[in-house]
């Protein structure tokens, strides 16, 4: 079962430049971005049936991905506010 891509550039194309800027200037954002990327990659591998995991594990992983995406999105919104 192959789902759609959930990388941040597909999720938030309007913030592509800001994502790049924050990855290079904000260590916390960069760490969360890398963690999100790692979780997303693992979910994709499971969906592509490259890896086999329990349904509970996959659901927990997807919840973690959603939590990270929410945190990153809020950071993008804060950074995008006019000073």
PDB file with one MODEL, atoms N, CA, C and O in Angstrom:
MODEL        1
ATOM      1  N   UNK A   1       0.850  -1.177   0.000  1.00  0.00           N
ATOM      2  CA  UNK A   1       0.000   0.000   0.000  1.00  0.00           C
ATOM      3  C   UNK A   1       0.895   1.240   0.000  1.00  0.00           C
ATOM      4  O   UNK A   1       1.501   1.587   1.014  1.00  0.00           O
ATOM      5  N   UNK A   2       0.962   1.872  -1.115  1.00  0.00           N
ATOM      6  CA  UNK A   2       1.836   3.028  -1.257  1.00  0.00           C
ATOM      7  C   UNK A   2       1.021   4.306  -1.125  1.00  0.00           C
ATOM      8  O   UNK A   2       0.122   4.573  -1.922  1.00  0.00           O
ATOM      9  N   UNK A   3       1.351   5.087  -0.108  1.00  0.00           N
ATOM     10  CA  UNK A   3       0.667   6.354   0.117  1.00  0.00           C
ATOM     11  C   UNK A   3       1.374   7.478  -0.605  1.00  0.00           C
ATOM     12  O   UNK A   3       2.358   7.267  -1.315  1.00  0.00           O
ATOM     13  N   UNK A   4       0.859   8.670  -0.413  1.00  0.00           N
ATOM     14  CA  UNK A   4       1.471   9.834  -1.047  1.00  0.00           C
ATOM     15  C   UNK A   4       2.705  10.277  -0.278  1.00  0.00           C
ATOM     16  O   UNK A   4       2.911   9.905   0.877  1.00  0.00           O
ATOM     17  N   UNK A   5       3.518  11.080  -0.947  1.00  0.00           N
ATOM     18  CA  UNK A   5       4.715  11.605  -0.299  1.00  0.00           C
ATOM     19  C   UNK A   5       4.325  12.605   0.774  1.00  0.00           C
ATOM     20  O   UNK A   5       3.389  13.389   0.617  1.00  0.00           O
ATOM     21  N   UNK A   6       5.077  12.555   1.876  1.00  0.00           N
ATOM     22  CA  UNK A   6       4.807  13.471   2.978  1.00  0.00           C
ATOM     23  C   UNK A   6       6.033  14.292   3.344  1.00  0.00           C
ATOM     24  O   UNK A   6       6.096  14.853   4.438  1.00  0.00           O
ATOM     25  N   UNK A   7       7.016  14.373   2.437  1.00  0.00           N
ATOM     26  CA  UNK A   7       8.170  15.204   2.777  1.00  0.00           C
ATOM     27  C   UNK A   7       7.707  16.659   2.855  1.00  0.00           C
ATOM     28  O   UNK A   7       6.713  17.042   2.238  1.00  0.00           O
ATOM     29  N   UNK A   8       8.438  17.453   3.618  1.00  0.00           N
ATOM     30  CA  UNK A   8       7.977  18.820   3.897  1.00  0.00           C
ATOM     31  C   UNK A   8       7.879  19.688   2.656  1.00  0.00           C
ATOM     32  O   UNK A   8       7.048  20.595   2.607  1.00  0.00           O
ATOM     33  N   UNK A   9       8.704  19.434   1.656  1.00  0.00           N
ATOM     34  CA  UNK A   9       8.640  20.241   0.435  1.00  0.00           C
ATOM     35  C   UNK A   9       7.344  19.971  -0.333  1.00  0.00           C
ATOM     36  O   UNK A   9       6.835  20.862  -1.012  1.00  0.00           O
ATOM     37  N   UNK A  10       6.805  18.748  -0.232  1.00  0.00           N
ATOM     38  CA  UNK A  10       5.508  18.452  -0.839  1.00  0.00           C
ATOM     39  C   UNK A  10       4.365  18.937   0.048  1.00  0.00           C
ATOM     40  O   UNK A  10       3.332  19.385  -0.448  1.00  0.00           O
ATOM     41  N   UNK A  11       4.555  18.846   1.346  1.00  0.00           N
ATOM     42  CA  UNK A  11       3.512  19.258   2.286  1.00  0.00           C
ATOM     43  C   UNK A  11       3.327  20.776   2.312  1.00  0.00           C
ATOM     44  O   UNK A  11       2.203  21.273   2.379  1.00  0.00           O
ATOM     45  N   UNK A  12       4.441  21.504   2.258  1.00  0.00           N
ATOM     46  CA  UNK A  12       4.408  22.968   2.371  1.00  0.00           C
ATOM     47  C   UNK A  12       5.226  23.623   1.259  1.00  0.00           C
ATOM     48  O   UNK A  12       6.244  24.253   1.545  1.00  0.00           O
ATOM     49  N   UNK A  13       4.809  23.493   0.001  1.00  0.00           N
ATOM     50  CA  UNK A  13       5.611  24.053  -1.096  1.00  0.00           C
ATOM     51  C   UNK A  13       5.769  25.571  -1.006  1.00  0.00           C
ATOM     52  O   UNK A  13       6.750  26.125  -1.502  1.00  0.00           O
ATOM     53  N   UNK A  14       4.810  26.240  -0.375  1.00  0.00           N
ATOM     54  CA  UNK A  14       4.884  27.697  -0.255  1.00  0.00           C
ATOM     55  C   UNK A  14       5.986  28.136   0.708  1.00  0.00           C
ATOM     56  O   UNK A  14       6.362  29.307   0.731  1.00  0.00           O
ATOM     57  N   UNK A  15       6.498  27.203   1.498  1.00  0.00           N
ATOM     58  CA  UNK A  15       7.548  27.524   2.472  1.00  0.00           C
ATOM     59  C   UNK A  15       8.905  26.934   2.087  1.00  0.00           C
ATOM     60  O   UNK A  15       9.786  26.815   2.938  1.00  0.00           O
ATOM     61  N   UNK A  16       9.083  26.567   0.832  1.00  0.00           N
ATOM     62  CA  UNK A  16      10.321  25.900   0.417  1.00  0.00           C
ATOM     63  C   UNK A  16      11.569  26.709   0.789  1.00  0.00           C
ATOM     64  O   UNK A  16      12.515  26.156   1.350  1.00  0.00           O
ATOM     65  N   UNK A  17      11.580  27.992   0.486  1.00  0.00           N
ATOM     66  CA  UNK A  17      12.752  28.815   0.798  1.00  0.00           C
ATOM     67  C   UNK A  17      12.928  28.975   2.303  1.00  0.00           C
ATOM     68  O   UNK A  17      14.048  28.924   2.811  1.00  0.00           O
ATOM     69  N   UNK A  18      11.830  29.167   3.010  1.00  0.00           N
ATOM     70  CA  UNK A  18      11.903  29.319   4.462  1.00  0.00           C
ATOM     71  C   UNK A  18      12.399  28.032   5.123  1.00  0.00           C
ATOM     72  O   UNK A  18      13.169  28.089   6.082  1.00  0.00           O
ATOM     73  N   UNK A  19      11.972  26.887   4.626  1.00  0.00           N
ATOM     74  CA  UNK A  19      12.471  25.605   5.141  1.00  0.00           C
ATOM     75  C   UNK A  19      13.979  25.545   4.978  1.00  0.00           C
ATOM     76  O   UNK A  19      14.701  25.185   5.908  1.00  0.00           O
ATOM     77  N   UNK A  20      14.444  25.898   3.802  1.00  0.00           N
ATOM     78  CA  UNK A  20      15.894  25.899   3.551  1.00  0.00           C
ATOM     79  C   UNK A  20      16.606  26.855   4.511  1.00  0.00           C
ATOM     80  O   UNK A  20      17.622  26.498   5.108  1.00  0.00           O
ATOM     81  N   UNK A  21      16.078  28.052   4.654  1.00  0.00           N
ATOM     82  CA  UNK A  21      16.699  29.054   5.527  1.00  0.00           C
ATOM     83  C   UNK A  21      16.751  28.581   6.981  1.00  0.00           C
ATOM     84  O   UNK A  21      17.774  28.727   7.649  1.00  0.00           O
ATOM     85  N   UNK A  22      15.650  28.019   7.465  1.00  0.00           N
ATOM     86  CA  UNK A  22      15.611  27.566   8.855  1.00  0.00           C
ATOM     87  C   UNK A  22      16.513  26.354   9.088  1.00  0.00           C
ATOM     88  O   UNK A  22      17.100  26.209  10.161  1.00  0.00           O
ATOM     89  N   UNK A  23      16.621  25.494   8.093  1.00  0.00           N
ATOM     90  CA  UNK A  23      17.519  24.340   8.242  1.00  0.00           C
ATOM     91  C   UNK A  23      18.959  24.786   8.438  1.00  0.00           C
ATOM     92  O   UNK A  23      19.734  24.107   9.112  1.00  0.00           O
ATOM     93  N   UNK A  24      19.320  25.916   7.856  1.00  0.00           N
ATOM     94  CA  UNK A  24      20.702  26.391   7.967  1.00  0.00           C
ATOM     95  C   UNK A  24      20.917  27.358   9.121  1.00  0.00           C
ATOM     96  O   UNK A  24      22.053  27.570   9.543  1.00  0.00           O
ATOM     97  N   UNK A  25      19.833  27.953   9.643  1.00  0.00           N
ATOM     98  CA  UNK A  25      20.016  28.975  10.679  1.00  0.00           C
ATOM     99  C   UNK A  25      19.460  28.601  12.051  1.00  0.00           C
ATOM    100  O   UNK A  25      19.783  29.261  13.040  1.00  0.00           O
ATOM    101  N   UNK A  26      18.642  27.571  12.134  1.00  0.00           N
ATOM    102  CA  UNK A  26      17.991  27.207  13.393  1.00  0.00           C
ATOM    103  C   UNK A  26      18.276  25.731  13.692  1.00  0.00           C
ATOM    104  O   UNK A  26      17.728  24.841  13.041  1.00  0.00           O
ATOM    105  N   UNK A  27      19.128  25.484  14.670  1.00  0.00           N
ATOM    106  CA  UNK A  27      19.552  24.115  14.988  1.00  0.00           C
ATOM    107  C   UNK A  27      18.376  23.243  15.429  1.00  0.00           C
ATOM    108  O   UNK A  27      18.323  22.060  15.092  1.00  0.00           O
ATOM    109  N   UNK A  28      17.442  23.815  16.176  1.00  0.00           N
ATOM    110  CA  UNK A  28      16.279  23.041  16.629  1.00  0.00           C
ATOM    111  C   UNK A  28      15.410  22.636  15.436  1.00  0.00           C
ATOM    112  O   UNK A  28      14.980  21.487  15.342  1.00  0.00           O
ATOM    113  N   UNK A  29      15.156  23.567  14.538  1.00  0.00           N
ATOM    114  CA  UNK A  29      14.386  23.261  13.336  1.00  0.00           C
ATOM    115  C   UNK A  29      15.105  22.191  12.520  1.00  0.00           C
ATOM    116  O   UNK A  29      14.477  21.243  12.049  1.00  0.00           O
ATOM    117  N   UNK A  30      16.403  22.339  12.352  1.00  0.00           N
ATOM    118  CA  UNK A  30      17.186  21.377  11.570  1.00  0.00           C
ATOM    119  C   UNK A  30      17.102  19.981  12.175  1.00  0.00           C
ATOM    120  O   UNK A  30      16.985  18.995  11.446  1.00  0.00           O
ATOM    121  N   UNK A  31      17.161  19.888  13.512  1.00  0.00           N
ATOM    122  CA  UNK A  31      17.082  18.586  14.175  1.00  0.00           C
ATOM    123  C   UNK A  31      15.701  17.964  13.978  1.00  0.00           C
ATOM    124  O   UNK A  31      15.595  16.777  13.670  1.00  0.00           O
ATOM    125  N   UNK A  32      14.641  18.760  14.155  1.00  0.00           N
ATOM    126  CA  UNK A  32      13.285  18.253  13.938  1.00  0.00           C
ATOM    127  C   UNK A  32      13.068  17.863  12.478  1.00  0.00           C
ATOM    128  O   UNK A  32      12.425  16.853  12.189  1.00  0.00           O
ATOM    129  N   UNK A  33      13.603  18.662  11.566  1.00  0.00           N
ATOM    130  CA  UNK A  33      13.487  18.362  10.140  1.00  0.00           C
ATOM    131  C   UNK A  33      14.141  17.016   9.833  1.00  0.00           C
ATOM    132  O   UNK A  33      13.565  16.193   9.122  1.00  0.00           O
ATOM    133  N   UNK A  34      15.328  16.793  10.361  1.00  0.00           N
ATOM    134  CA  UNK A  34      16.047  15.537  10.116  1.00  0.00           C
ATOM    135  C   UNK A  34      15.291  14.354  10.720  1.00  0.00           C
ATOM    136  O   UNK A  34      15.200  13.291  10.107  1.00  0.00           O
ATOM    137  N   UNK A  35      14.753  14.543  11.912  1.00  0.00           N
ATOM    138  CA  UNK A  35      13.971  13.479  12.548  1.00  0.00           C
ATOM    139  C   UNK A  35      12.718  13.180  11.722  1.00  0.00           C
ATOM    140  O   UNK A  35      12.368  12.018  11.519  1.00  0.00           O
ATOM    141  N   UNK A  36      12.048  14.230  11.250  1.00  0.00           N
ATOM    142  CA  UNK A  36      10.868  14.052  10.404  1.00  0.00           C
ATOM    143  C   UNK A  36      11.238  13.284   9.135  1.00  0.00           C
ATOM    144  O   UNK A  36      10.537  12.354   8.737  1.00  0.00           O
ATOM    145  N   UNK A  37      12.333  13.678   8.513  1.00  0.00           N
ATOM    146  CA  UNK A  37      12.786  13.022   7.285  1.00  0.00           C
ATOM    147  C   UNK A  37      13.061  11.535   7.534  1.00  0.00           C
ATOM    148  O   UNK A  37      12.701  10.694   6.711  1.00  0.00           O
ATOM    149  N   UNK A  38      13.689  11.212   8.650  1.00  0.00           N
ATOM    150  CA  UNK A  38      14.002   9.824   8.989  1.00  0.00           C
ATOM    151  C   UNK A  38      12.725   9.010   9.187  1.00  0.00           C
ATOM    152  O   UNK A  38      12.616   7.891   8.684  1.00  0.00           O
ATOM    153  N   UNK A  39      11.766   9.567   9.913  1.00  0.00           N
ATOM    154  CA  UNK A  39      10.492   8.876  10.143  1.00  0.00           C
ATOM    155  C   UNK A  39       9.741   8.712   8.828  1.00  0.00           C
ATOM    156  O   UNK A  39       9.212   7.636   8.550  1.00  0.00           O
ATOM    157  N   UNK A  40       9.688   9.755   8.026  1.00  0.00           N
ATOM    158  CA  UNK A  40       9.007   9.694   6.726  1.00  0.00           C
ATOM    159  C   UNK A  40       9.630   8.619   5.841  1.00  0.00           C
ATOM    160  O   UNK A  40       8.919   7.863   5.180  1.00  0.00           O
ATOM    161  N   UNK A  41      10.954   8.555   5.830  1.00  0.00           N
ATOM    162  CA  UNK A  41      11.658   7.554   5.019  1.00  0.00           C
ATOM    163  C   UNK A  41      11.289   6.142   5.485  1.00  0.00           C
ATOM    164  O   UNK A  41      11.061   5.259   4.658  1.00  0.00           O
ATOM    165  N   UNK A  42      11.231   5.930   6.781  1.00  0.00           N
ATOM    166  CA  UNK A  42      10.878   4.605   7.300  1.00  0.00           C
ATOM    167  C   UNK A  42       9.440   4.241   6.947  1.00  0.00           C
ATOM    168  O   UNK A  42       9.170   3.103   6.564  1.00  0.00           O
ATOM    169  N   UNK A  43       8.521   5.184   7.069  1.00  0.00           N
ATOM    170  CA  UNK A  43       7.125   4.922   6.699  1.00  0.00           C
ATOM    171  C   UNK A  43       7.043   4.555   5.221  1.00  0.00           C
ATOM    172  O   UNK A  43       6.346   3.609   4.855  1.00  0.00           O
ATOM    173  N   UNK A  44       7.745   5.295   4.376  1.00  0.00           N
ATOM    174  CA  UNK A  44       7.732   5.002   2.930  1.00  0.00           C
ATOM    175  C   UNK A  44       8.251   3.600   2.645  1.00  0.00           C
ATOM    176  O   UNK A  44       7.681   2.881   1.825  1.00  0.00           O
ATOM    177  N   UNK A  45       9.337   3.207   3.321  1.00  0.00           N
ATOM    178  CA  UNK A  45       9.909   1.870   3.111  1.00  0.00           C
ATOM    179  C   UNK A  45       8.909   0.786   3.527  1.00  0.00           C
ATOM    180  O   UNK A  45       8.817  -0.257   2.880  1.00  0.00           O
ATOM    181  N   UNK A  46       8.178   1.029   4.584  1.00  0.00           N
ATOM    182  CA  UNK A  46       7.166   0.063   5.025  1.00  0.00           C
ATOM    183  C   UNK A  46       6.019   0.018   4.020  1.00  0.00           C
ATOM    184  O   UNK A  46       5.551  -1.064   3.666  1.00  0.00           O
ATOM    185  N   UNK A  47       5.562   1.179   3.560  1.00  0.00           N
ATOM    186  CA  UNK A  47       4.473   1.225   2.584  1.00  0.00           C
ATOM    187  C   UNK A  47       4.873   0.589   1.257  1.00  0.00           C
ATOM    188  O   UNK A  47       4.038   0.000   0.570  1.00  0.00           O
ATOM    189  N   UNK A  48       6.145   0.706   0.899  1.00  0.00           N
ATOM    190  CA  UNK A  48       6.641   0.090  -0.334  1.00  0.00           C
ATOM    191  C   UNK A  48       6.983  -1.384  -0.126  1.00  0.00           C
ATOM    192  O   UNK A  48       7.455  -2.056  -1.043  1.00  0.00           O
ATOM    193  N   UNK A  49       6.740  -1.877   1.084  1.00  0.00           N
ATOM    194  CA  UNK A  49       6.979  -3.263   1.464  1.00  0.00           C
ATOM    195  C   UNK A  49       8.441  -3.662   1.374  1.00  0.00           C
ATOM    196  O   UNK A  49       8.760  -4.829   1.148  1.00  0.00           O
ATOM    197  N   UNK A  50       9.332  -2.689   1.551  1.00  0.00           N
ATOM    198  CA  UNK A  50      10.762  -2.966   1.644  1.00  0.00           C
ATOM    199  C   UNK A  50      11.061  -3.487   3.045  1.00  0.00           C
ATOM    200  O   UNK A  50      11.934  -4.335   3.232  1.00  0.00           O
ATOM    201  N   UNK A  51      10.324  -2.968   4.028  1.00  0.00           N
ATOM    202  CA  UNK A  51      10.439  -3.406   5.418  1.00  0.00           C
ATOM    203  C   UNK A  51       9.069  -3.893   5.878  1.00  0.00           C
ATOM    204  O   UNK A  51       8.036  -3.408   5.417  1.00  0.00           O
ATOM    205  N   UNK A  52       9.079  -4.847   6.783  1.00  0.00           N
ATOM    206  CA  UNK A  52       7.833  -5.359   7.336  1.00  0.00           C
ATOM    207  C   UNK A  52       7.807  -5.040   8.826  1.00  0.00           C
ATOM    208  O   UNK A  52       8.733  -5.378   9.563  1.00  0.00           O
ATOM    209  N   UNK A  53       6.742  -4.391   9.254  1.00  0.00           N
ATOM    210  CA  UNK A  53       6.567  -4.020  10.664  1.00  0.00           C
ATOM    211  C   UNK A  53       5.124  -4.285  11.065  1.00  0.00           C
ATOM    212  O   UNK A  53       4.249  -4.418  10.210  1.00  0.00           O
ATOM    213  N   UNK A  54       4.882  -4.362  12.356  1.00  0.00           N
ATOM    214  CA  UNK A  54       3.516  -4.575  12.851  1.00  0.00           C
ATOM    215  C   UNK A  54       2.665  -3.335  12.571  1.00  0.00           C
ATOM    216  O   UNK A  54       3.184  -2.228  12.427  1.00  0.00           O
ATOM    217  N   UNK A  55       1.369  -3.541  12.499  1.00  0.00           N
ATOM    218  CA  UNK A  55       0.446  -2.429  12.268  1.00  0.00           C
ATOM    219  C   UNK A  55       0.540  -1.392  13.382  1.00  0.00           C
ATOM    220  O   UNK A  55       0.484  -0.190  13.121  1.00  0.00           O
ATOM    221  N   UNK A  56       0.681  -1.852  14.619  1.00  0.00           N
ATOM    222  CA  UNK A  56       0.804  -0.923  15.746  1.00  0.00           C
ATOM    223  C   UNK A  56       2.046  -0.053  15.608  1.00  0.00           C
ATOM    224  O   UNK A  56       2.003   1.146  15.880  1.00  0.00           O
ATOM    225  N   UNK A  57       3.143  -0.653  15.187  1.00  0.00           N
ATOM    226  CA  UNK A  57       4.388   0.096  15.008  1.00  0.00           C
ATOM    227  C   UNK A  57       4.210   1.161  13.929  1.00  0.00           C
ATOM    228  O   UNK A  57       4.636   2.304  14.098  1.00  0.00           O
ATOM    229  N   UNK A  58       3.582   0.780  12.829  1.00  0.00           N
ATOM    230  CA  UNK A  58       3.370   1.717  11.721  1.00  0.00           C
ATOM    231  C   UNK A  58       2.474   2.870  12.169  1.00  0.00           C
ATOM    232  O   UNK A  58       2.746   4.025  11.842  1.00  0.00           O
ATOM    233  N   UNK A  59       1.423   2.574  12.901  1.00  0.00           N
ATOM    234  CA  UNK A  59       0.529   3.630  13.386  1.00  0.00           C
ATOM    235  C   UNK A  59       1.257   4.580  14.331  1.00  0.00           C
ATOM    236  O   UNK A  59       1.071   5.794  14.258  1.00  0.00           O
ATOM    237  N   UNK A  60       2.083   4.031  15.215  1.00  0.00           N
ATOM    238  CA  UNK A  60       2.871   4.881  16.117  1.00  0.00           C
ATOM    239  C   UNK A  60       3.827   5.768  15.331  1.00  0.00           C
ATOM    240  O   UNK A  60       4.014   6.940  15.657  1.00  0.00           O
ATOM    241  N   UNK A  61       4.425   5.201  14.299  1.00  0.00           N
ATOM    242  CA  UNK A  61       5.351   5.959  13.460  1.00  0.00           C
ATOM    243  C   UNK A  61       4.620   7.094  12.740  1.00  0.00           C
ATOM    244  O   UNK A  61       5.138   8.207  12.646  1.00  0.00           O
ATOM    245  N   UNK A  62       3.439   6.818  12.240  1.00  0.00           N
ATOM    246  CA  UNK A  62       2.656   7.846  11.555  1.00  0.00           C
ATOM    247  C   UNK A  62       2.223   8.953  12.520  1.00  0.00           C
ATOM    248  O   UNK A  62       2.180  10.124  12.143  1.00  0.00           O
ATOM    249  N   UNK A  63       1.905   8.587  13.747  1.00  0.00           N
ATOM    250  CA  UNK A  63       1.558   9.596  14.755  1.00  0.00           C
ATOM    251  C   UNK A  63       2.765  10.473  15.068  1.00  0.00           C
ATOM    252  O   UNK A  63       2.638  11.687  15.231  1.00  0.00           O
ATOM    253  N   UNK A  64       3.928   9.849  15.151  1.00  0.00           N
ATOM    254  CA  UNK A  64       5.156  10.611  15.403  1.00  0.00           C
ATOM    255  C   UNK A  64       5.422  11.571  14.255  1.00  0.00           C
ATOM    256  O   UNK A  64       5.795  12.723  14.476  1.00  0.00           O
ATOM    257  N   UNK A  65       5.227  11.089  13.012  1.00  0.00           N
ATOM    258  CA  UNK A  65       5.422  11.937  11.834  1.00  0.00           C
ATOM    259  C   UNK A  65       4.484  13.138  11.884  1.00  0.00           C
ATOM    260  O   UNK A  65       4.893  14.261  11.589  1.00  0.00           O
ATOM    261  N   UNK A  66       3.240  12.906  12.253  1.00  0.00           N
ATOM    262  CA  UNK A  66       2.261  13.990  12.329  1.00  0.00           C
ATOM    263  C   UNK A  66       2.636  15.006  13.407  1.00  0.00           C
ATOM    264  O   UNK A  66       2.529  16.213  13.188  1.00  0.00           O
ATOM    265  N   UNK A  67       3.070  14.530  14.554  1.00  0.00           N
ATOM    266  CA  UNK A  67       3.487  15.425  15.631  1.00  0.00           C
ATOM    267  C   UNK A  67       4.672  16.290  15.191  1.00  0.00           C
ATOM    268  O   UNK A  67       4.687  17.498  15.427  1.00  0.00           O
ATOM    269  N   UNK A  68       5.657  15.665  14.555  1.00  0.00           N
ATOM    270  CA  UNK A  68       6.819  16.415  14.069  1.00  0.00           C
ATOM    271  C   UNK A  68       6.404  17.438  13.016  1.00  0.00           C
ATOM    272  O   UNK A  68       6.875  18.575  13.027  1.00  0.00           O
ATOM    273  N   UNK A  69       5.517  17.026  12.103  1.00  0.00           N
ATOM    274  CA  UNK A  69       5.061  17.946  11.057  1.00  0.00           C
ATOM    275  C   UNK A  69       4.343  19.140  11.668  1.00  0.00           C
ATOM    276  O   UNK A  69       4.536  20.272  11.226  1.00  0.00           O
ATOM    277  N   UNK A  70       3.522  18.898  12.674  1.00  0.00           N
ATOM    278  CA  UNK A  70       2.831  19.999  13.356  1.00  0.00           C
ATOM    279  C   UNK A  70       3.823  20.956  14.007  1.00  0.00           C
ATOM    280  O   UNK A  70       3.671  22.173  13.900  1.00  0.00           O
ATOM    281  N   UNK A  71       4.828  20.419  14.675  1.00  0.00           N
ATOM    282  CA  UNK A  71       5.841  21.261  15.314  1.00  0.00           C
ATOM    283  C   UNK A  71       6.583  22.094  14.273  1.00  0.00           C
ATOM    284  O   UNK A  71       6.793  23.293  14.458  1.00  0.00           O
ATOM    285  N   UNK A  72       6.973  21.456  13.188  1.00  0.00           N
ATOM    286  CA  UNK A  72       7.699  22.168  12.135  1.00  0.00           C
ATOM    287  C   UNK A  72       6.815  23.235  11.492  1.00  0.00           C
ATOM    288  O   UNK A  72       7.283  24.337  11.204  1.00  0.00           O
ATOM    289  N   UNK A  73       5.551  22.915  11.267  1.00  0.00           N
ATOM    290  CA  UNK A  73       4.636  23.882  10.667  1.00  0.00           C
ATOM    291  C   UNK A  73       4.475  25.113  11.562  1.00  0.00           C
ATOM    292  O   UNK A  73       4.481  26.241  11.070  1.00  0.00           O
ATOM    293  N   UNK A  74       4.335  24.904  12.851  1.00  0.00           N
ATOM    294  CA  UNK A  74       4.213  26.042  13.770  1.00  0.00           C
ATOM    295  C   UNK A  74       5.485  26.882  13.769  1.00  0.00           C
ATOM    296  O   UNK A  74       5.419  28.106  13.877  1.00  0.00           O
ATOM    297  N   UNK A  75       6.624  26.244  13.650  1.00  0.00           N
ATOM    298  CA  UNK A  75       7.880  26.995  13.568  1.00  0.00           C
ATOM    299  C   UNK A  75       7.930  27.805  12.275  1.00  0.00           C
ATOM    300  O   UNK A  75       8.413  28.937  12.268  1.00  0.00           O
ATOM    301  N   UNK A  76       7.429  27.224  11.174  1.00  0.00           N
ATOM    302  CA  UNK A  76       7.384  27.949   9.903  1.00  0.00           C
ATOM    303  C   UNK A  76       6.458  29.160  10.009  1.00  0.00           C
ATOM    304  O   UNK A  76       6.790  30.246   9.534  1.00  0.00           O
ATOM    305  N   UNK A  77       5.305  28.968  10.631  1.00  0.00           N
ATOM    306  CA  UNK A  77       4.370  30.088  10.797  1.00  0.00           C
ATOM    307  C   UNK A  77       4.987  31.207  11.624  1.00  0.00           C
ATOM    308  O   UNK A  77       4.844  32.382  11.285  1.00  0.00           O
ATOM    309  N   UNK A  78       5.670  30.852  12.706  1.00  0.00           N
ATOM    310  CA  UNK A  78       6.313  31.860  13.551  1.00  0.00           C
ATOM    311  C   UNK A  78       7.397  32.609  12.785  1.00  0.00           C
ATOM    312  O   UNK A  78       7.510  33.830  12.896  1.00  0.00           O
ATOM    313  N   UNK A  79       8.185  31.882  12.014  1.00  0.00           N
ATOM    314  CA  UNK A  79       9.286  32.501  11.270  1.00  0.00           C
ATOM    315  C   UNK A  79       8.776  33.359  10.119  1.00  0.00           C
ATOM    316  O   UNK A  79       9.462  34.281   9.677  1.00  0.00           O
ATOM    317  N   UNK A  80       7.571  33.058   9.633  1.00  0.00           N
ATOM    318  CA  UNK A  80       7.019  33.775   8.484  1.00  0.00           C
ATOM    319  C   UNK A  80       6.282  35.052   8.888  1.00  0.00           C
ATOM    320  O   UNK A  80       5.908  35.851   8.029  1.00  0.00           O
ATOM    321  N   UNK A  81       6.075  35.246  10.183  1.00  0.00           N
ATOM    322  CA  UNK A  81       5.397  36.463  10.649  1.00  0.00           C
ATOM    323  C   UNK A  81       6.296  37.673  10.436  1.00  0.00           C
ATOM    324  O   UNK A  81       7.505  37.603  10.654  1.00  0.00           O
ATOM    325  N   UNK A  82       5.700  38.780  10.010  1.00  0.00           N
ATOM    326  CA  UNK A  82       6.502  40.004   9.869  1.00  0.00           C
ATOM    327  C   UNK A  82       7.026  40.461  11.232  1.00  0.00           C
ATOM    328  O   UNK A  82       6.349  40.325  12.251  1.00  0.00           O
ATOM    329  N   UNK A  83       8.221  40.995  11.228  1.00  0.00           N
ATOM    330  CA  UNK A  83       8.852  41.431  12.492  1.00  0.00           C
ATOM    331  C   UNK A  83       8.244  42.693  13.027  1.00  0.00           C
ATOM    332  O   UNK A  83       8.664  43.184  14.076  1.00  0.00           O
TER     333      UNK A  83
ENDMDL
END
